[in-house]
Amino acid sequence: MKKTMTLIAAVTLSIMTFAQQPGRTPVSSPVVNSDNTVTFKFVAPNAKNVKINAQFAPTTNMFKGENGVWSITLGPVVPDIYPYCFIVDGVSVMDPLNPEWFPNEKFKNSLVDIRVKDGSLQDLLNVPHGKIDYVYYPSQAQSLEARAIVYTPPFYDKNKKEQYPVFYLISGTTDTEEVYFKVGRVNYILDNLIAQGKAKPMIVVMPYGNPSLYMQNNGVQPKGMDVFTSDVLNDLMPFIEKNYRTINDREYRGIGGFSRGGNQGLAIGLGNLDRFSYLCSYSSFTGTNIPGVFDNADQTNSKINLFWLGVGLDDFLYGNAKDFMDFLDEKGIKNTKVFTEGKHGHTWMNARYFLFETLPLLFQK
Amino acid sequence: MKKTMTLIAAVTLSIMTFAQQPGRTPVSSPVVNSDNTVTFKFVAPNAKNVKINAQFAPTTNMFKGENGVWSITLGPVVPDIYPYCFIVDGVSVMDPLNPEWFPNEKFKNSLVDIRVKDGSLQDLLNVPHGKIDYVYYPSQAQSLEARAIVYTPPFYDKNKKEQYPVFYLISGTTDTEEVYFKVGRVNYILDNLIAQGKAKPMIVVMPYGNPSLYMQNNGVQPKGMDVFTSDVLNDLMPFIEKNYRTINDREYRGIGGFSRGGNQGLAIGLGNLDRFSYLCSYSSFTGTNIPGVFDNADQTNSKINLFWLGVGLDDFLYGNAKDFMDFLDEKGIKNTKVFTEGKHGHTWMNARYFLFETLPLLFQK
């Protein structure tokens, strides 16, 4: 027993030593204060200049304090989830103390979540939860085992006979397949909307939108620009419909996406109206040309239950999006347009807001 | 049609502009070369010194080339998955060009995967795949909605009547609940072992090992040191057994973990031998004192199907682990000891190797 007690003492000491950084006061970052200001800290004793680059404010210098801890308090900030990073002598750095991050192929940002007191649609609240699955499927188009993320709604595993509509949801340029989960929080948003009776329980499928890079990283030579479309239609969809209780009918399938993903979604959806009837374009590059679709408005309109396009007035793609909307109107293609203001342009604050707006509209016809 | 074509041209241009960083040659990092050397690149025109800190080599200076691109080629490297970061004028930075990362509360590392030609147990191979679920459950112990990760084996959703054993698997200090998935690759390893007939199909549950921090980050005041134990036994286990097809019997439950997680696993397992019979300690802080367990060897031995302890000879915890093994031997508690050499001490290269060794031993009695 005596030896055991010695061991416990040794372990306690080791854990403490391991957890603390000697000679440093424990530092937390970010800290959201009760007045919705946010305090950021970064330890860099030898840096000459540290800036905070948060998507709710202009890039701002931080101040060096004791023990090489740079800090700044910004705000009050309008509650939302914002990407940010530090810029240390010109180099972008994630917040090392924050495990919440923005998955991306090109940049590394952390996420700070400033919540409203009573909870918002994008919070993890005390409601029945769906779950997120990371799935792996053999992809002929990619010549490898590909991956995707799938949301199943609350009680999916209980209601074993129920079948569900499916929404295919594609992230933007340089995003990975994780972004609509980790940043877009489509799972929390749907859990909350379903709990409020405002959205139909549905399955959401999130593919990786840039298979060429994924293939390169896995030693496979990309074959062409249409790998993604081929993968979604011929590999991913059959896998999903085999492994999930989907309603396999165009009336119960939707597709949409953010930025480049919106363009991919429209291309696949409009090009396959025998399979999809709900289309959502979020801050997208738009301009897909599908033979026969735009020149036969009556037929096209009869096949589409929802053609929804949203863009921020301050989005750098606003001009492009507006041109496309005008083009659709000119052609007589029915569509719903939403313009946001003050949602920070081409950002995921906007992308989440578009989910709030559109998920309740899906599969209601 | 003409307008559509103009739109397409505009979109193509936008995508190109958006994807490229003006004035820079496209840079890829890391690149694993055919001779198993690895080339790392980092763009930092104004940095004075850039080092690469990879867990397979001593920290090494990189060299500045054209356009502010620092680079170095290291190796050949023994195939494995290694964490690394750049050190830019003294500041640790993830590789901005690499989306594979190490989830952690305190540091930010990227991951480089040097594969063996024919695939290893930790690769995503063309075999039947299980899936990873991110689940959310109400935790009384934490006073909030908590989260965990669950692996279900291949065909879990098909074999609707089959029940499975469960292995609770806990990451180490400062790791998040994602580490045994993202870094430990327990899902790929089990998929491959099961395909080879070397491991029993099982469910693996990965809780977040540091609920106090999770609670703090979610505005809840931690109540004490035993939140984790209480959460696992009274919140997480009932949730899992309600929502998954588990065999609810001590003969079909195991628990284990890496580093601090190993100590947590042994504390819960040894303290609840009415619920667990397989115990695994991977590079752990060890020294758990459970009243009655160590002083009644015959009774204790009769309840344990596997008591497995592994540690690297060059692990900084080797002395502690060896003391505990000696103590167990002295007390007559049966156990299996494995010592690794050249697996980089207290690292996830070792942690994965321990999965290779132990997953085939679980639930075989």
Interface residues (C-beta under 8 A of the other chain):
Chain A: M1 K3 T4 M5 L7 I8 A10 V11 S14 I15 F18 A19 A44 P45 N46 A47 V88 D89 G90 V91 S92 V93 M94 P96 L97 P99 W101 P103 N104 E105 K106 F107 K108 L124 L125 N126 H129 K131 I132 D133 Y134 V135 Y136 Y137 P138 E145 R147 D157 K160 T173 T174 T176 F181 N187 N243 R260 N263 F285 T286 G287 T288 N289 F294 D295 L317 N320 D323 F324 F327 E330
Chain B: M1 K3 T4 M5 L7 I8 A10 V11 S14 I15 F18 A19 A44 P45 N46 A47 V88 D89 G90 V91 S92 V93 M94 P96 L97 P99 W101 P103 N104 E105 K106 F107 K108 L124 L125 N126 H129 K131 I132 D133 Y134 V135 Y136 Y137 P138 E145 R147 D157 K160 T173 T174 T176 F181 N187 N243 R260 N263 F285 T286 G287 T288 N289 F294 D295 L317 N320 D323 F324 F327 E330
